[in-house]
Amino acid sequence: MKEESFKSIDEDLRNLAIDPDVLEKELAAELQGDPLDDIDLEAFTSDQNKVLHECQLGLQWLEKGHEERLQGLRVFCEHRDPRALPLLIPLLSEPCPVERMSAVYALGRNPSPKAVDILLGLLQSDSNAYVRKAAAWSLGNYSTSPVLDPLVRALHNDVAAVRLWAASSLAEVGSTSIENAERVVSELLLGLRIDQEPLVRSNCIWSLGRLYEQLFESMKSELIEGLFCILLNDLEPSVRYEARVALEQIQSPEVVTRLKKLLEDGVLL
């Protein structure tokens, strides 16, 4: 790669902003099938070289001062590189909340078993809600670790932004076993009934929809009844809409019949 191109990359990296939504879009893109047949090998090699250069710069920045560390953290919120792990974990203890938050997001992108206990401590007791929110998101990428109970506590007790991400991460934890799925669904149904924040209720619905197929029939029935209750009674139209979408995606003749009857009776538009 030409030196001018590397300089351009350096300038772009310095202007990066930490945005969890970007990570969500990346994760969603990874689920959209296998694009290998469409890859332009020359472009792929060029992209690889660009990523390698960005990561090398990021590693160098992580070992410098505050501003440089933030630049390096932005890189590893975007890219995975195991070489970054020994440099990221110590930053979880930085006094600056922006550095802690950024390190938490980077360790969600680059999971490390050595980071789990520290992330759980941040979720439980960090004084900054943005850091706790980041921890709630990142711990969804540690679904095989003992994160279920801490995320449940966050779902029921923390501020709305943290509760929202805890609801999403619990879907990942629930997907690891039937037992976890049943526990998570029970807690999400509770959150769906009692949480005062519509966005949190919507995320509970999203997670419930993801876990439906993993449940025993009795819990499937409980989930369906919970969604119908929200569909008919929630005061927030957006939440009722999410419940309807989730129910329409459940492949059950009984659910289809009940939804059709609600439409015929004019209860649903």
Summary of the structure (lengths in Angstrom):
residues: 269
radius of gyration: 21.3
end to end distance: 57.1
largest distance: 68.3
contacts: 852
relative contact order: 0.06
helix: 79%
strand: 0%
